[in-house]
């Protein structure tokens, strides 16, 4: 499918709807429901909040996936464009714990590839049900939680991941291992991952006997420029304080605007390719030792490094660009 180098005005508007939709829901629908409590329509918010109370744990029990596919993700796919590349088949007879790298700023590639059918995940990996894990507090926000669960997103909490890996087979749980801290490493022409001390996902995979799947999304760090601040600066201290309160960093970033050559908040329309590597089989050990965790963590990092080196020159990286682990 051919793609124009510059996004159309319509595609740009559609792309903006994704991040702005969460803000609209949070700032409009929630205050609106509170307002309705004091009107003749008070039964509506009361019923919803009653439902919210009864449904509180659903995000930790497999969620509530919907087959409905919002067409905006097709436009987002074509805007960059976003694609997925399979290197090996995934058997529906196993469960998988997938490392999603890098985090980037808004994780466009992972969400489009694993939470929507815009790039044809079900045809690429038949019999596999993907779940992308995100911050637990998202599921405490009315309406936002409904949309996320409809797209197969689950809480990154231990109970939620344990549930998916212990109920049936063919489940693929994606964890952005570097977490929100990796967002500050999202700078064009660099490949830096927070991974060396992140071993909890390996322990969880060993506990359930789930296969580890390395992935790398090329182009994820290229769609925005970011202003970085020295650790002694006031701005960095503000970002750290913001993270302690809200759970993520307040990053200062910019891209392009509707006018060619000008600066704005639209991401640059640069290709994003998620390469899904070969699964690494793990034994099932109820209480894995630290030595066992270290062993498979090292094997995972080696597999991820090889995946990056094998594909980097095909998807925008130079031969000399290195993958660094922090």
N, C-alpha and C positions, 0 to 999 in steps of 0.2 A: 504494500500500500504506500503510495507516495505521500510525502509530508512536506509542506512548505516550510521554509526556514523561519519565516516570521508568522506568529499566530494571528489568526483573524480576530477582528474585534469581538465577534460572537464567542469564539473559543475563550478569549481572555475573560469575558464576562462570566462565562460558565465556570472557568477555573476559580475565579474569585469566590464563587458561591460556596466552595467547600470550607475554607477556614472561616468565612464570615457567617456561615450557617450556624456554627456552634455559638458564636457570639450573639447572634440573633435569638437563638433558643434560650441562652442563658439570661440575656438582658431584657428580653421582651416577654417570652412565654412564661417564665417563672414569676416575675413580678405581676404579670397579668393574672396568673392563677391565684396569687395572694389577694389581688384586688377583687377577684370574683367571690372570694369568701365573704365579702361584705355587700354582696348584691343578691338578687333573687336567684342567681345561677350558682349559689354556693354549693349545691350538691355535686357539681362537676369536679371542682378541686378536691372536695372531701372524698369522693369516690376514687379519684386518682391517687391521692395520698394514702388511702386505705390499701389500694392495689400495690403501691410502692412498698408499704410496710410488709405485705404478704409476699411480695416478689423480691425482697431485699437480697436473698442469698442465691438467686438464679444465676448471677454472673460467676458464681463459684461452683455451679453445678451444670456446666456445659453450655450455659447461655440459652439463647432462643433465636436461632438462625432463621432468616427469611430468604426465600428464593428470589424475592423482588430485587432487581438490579437497577439502581438509579442511573439514568442515562448520562448524567454529568460525568461519570467516570470514563465513559467512552470518549468524551471530548478531552478530558484530562490526559487519557492515554495518548491521544493523537497530538496533543499540544506539545509534548516533549520530543519524541514519543517515548512511551514506556513499554518494554517487552520483558518476557521471561525466557530463559534458556535452560533447558533440561540437559544434564550431562549423563544421568543414569535414571532408570525407572525406580519408582518407589512401590514396593509391594503392599497391597492393602492388608496383608496378613500381619503386618507389624505396626507399631506406633512409633512416632518419630518426634524428637525434640530438635528443633531447627534454630541454629544461631543466625540472627539477622544482623548483618554488618554492611555498612556503618549506619549509625543512627541518623546522621544528617540533621537538618533543621526541622523538617516537617514529615520525614519518612514517606515521601510520595510513592516510591517504588514498592516498598513492602505492602502498604495499604492497598494500592491498586492491584498488585499481583495476587495477594493472598486473602484479601477481604472482598474483592469484587470479581466478577467474571469478565471484566473488560479485556483481559489478556488471555482468556480461555484456560484458566487453571484446571478446571474439571476435565477438559479434553487432553491437556498436557499430562496430568497425573490422575488418570481414572481410578475411582475407588478411594481416593484420599480426601479427607475433610480437613481443610486448613483452619487454624485458629491463631490469630495474632494477639499476643498478650500485651497489655498496656497498664498504666498506673491505675491502682485500685480506686483512687478517689474519683476517677471519671464516672464510676458506676454509682456514685452517691449523688450525682447531679441529675435531677429529673429531666426526662426527655432525651438528654444526651445519651444516657445509659440504654435507652430503648433502641436508638439508632445503632449504637456500637454493637449491642448484642445481636441485632438483626443482620449485621455484617459478619458475624462469627468472631468478633473480638471478645476476648475473655480477660479477666483480671490476672495480673502477674503474681498474685498471691500464691503461696504454696498449696493451699487447699484446692484452688481452681485448677492448677496444673496437675496435681495428683488425681483429681477427678477425671480429667480428660484422658490421662495416660493409663487409667485403670478401668475404664468402661468401654469395652469393645476394642476393635482394632481399626487401622486405617486413619487414625487421628494424627495430624501434624500440628504441633504446637510451636509457634514461632516466638522466640524471646529476643528482644533487642538487648543483647548481653551488655553492651557498653552503657546502656541506660541514658538518662538525661545528661549526665556528665559528658558524654561523648559529643553532645551537640556543640559544645565549645571547641571541639576539634574539627568542626565542619568548615573547612577552608578549601577553596578550589586548588587543585593540583597537589593535594596532600592525601595520604592514606594512613591515618593514625587511629588505632582502635584501643579502647580500654578493655583489656582482656586478661592480662597476666595473672591478676588476683581474683578474677571472676570465675569461680569454680563451682558455685552452687548448682548451676544447670547440669554440670557433669554428674554431680552427686545424685541429683534427681533422676537423671537418665539411667544411671546404674541401679538405683532403687527399683525402677520399673522395668528395666531391661529394654528401654527404648533406644532406638538407633539415633545417633547424633548426625545431623545434616548441616554441613557448613554452607553458607550462602554469602555472596558478596554482590552488592548492588553498585555497579559502576555508574558514575554520573550523579549519584545522590548528593555528593558534596559540591557539585559544580553548578547547581541551579541558583545559588545565592552567594553573594559576597557577604562577609561578616566582619564587623569591627571587633578586634580582640583587645582586651585591656590587661595591663600588668597586674599581677596579683596584689601589689601594694596600693593600687589605685582605688579611689572611692567608688568608681563604677563597678569594679570587680567585687568589692565588698558588698555593694548593693545587689549584684547578681547572686552572690552567695546567700545573702539574707533572704532574697526573693525565693530561692530554691528551698531554703529551710521552711518557709511558710507555705508555699504553694506546691512544692514537689518537683519543680522544673526551673530551668534557668530562663531569665528574661534576656534573650539574645538580641543584639542589635545587628540587623541584617538588611540588605537591600538587593533589588534585582533590577528589572526594567519596568517601564510604564507602557501605556498604550501607544505612545509616540516613540518611533524608532530612535535609538541613541540617547534616550533620556532615562533618568533613574526613577524607580518606583518600587512597589511591593510585589509586582508580578514576578514569578521565577523566570529565569532565562529558559528559553525553549531549547534545551540540550538533551540528547538521548540519555535515557535511564534504562539500564539493562541489569536485571537480577539473574545472576548465574547460580543455579542450584546444584551443589556438588554431590559427589557420591556419598551415600550414607555410610557411617562408621558403626558396625555392629558392636553392641556392648552386652556383656553378660548381665543377668539379673542378680543383684546382690542386695539383700534387704538392708544391711548396714555396712556399706562399703567403707573400707579403711581409707585414711588420708593418702596412703601410698597408692592405692588403687585409683583414687580420684585424680591424683597428680599424674599418674601414668596416662590415663585417657584424656586428660586435659592437654597434655603435651602432644598426644597424637592428633587431637582436634586442631590445635594451633598449627601443627605441621600440615595437616590436610587443607586448612584455610589458606595458609601461605602458598601452597602449591596451586590451589585454585586461582588465587590472585595472579601469580606469576604466569600461569598458563594462558590466561585470558586478557591480561591488562593491555597488551598492545592492540588487541582487536576492538577495544571499547574506550579509546580516548586517552589511555595512559602511555607515557613514554617507556622505552625499554629500561631506562635507568631509574624510574620511579619505584620506590621501595614501600613495603608494607611494614609499619611499625606497631609494636604492641606496648602499651603502657601498663 
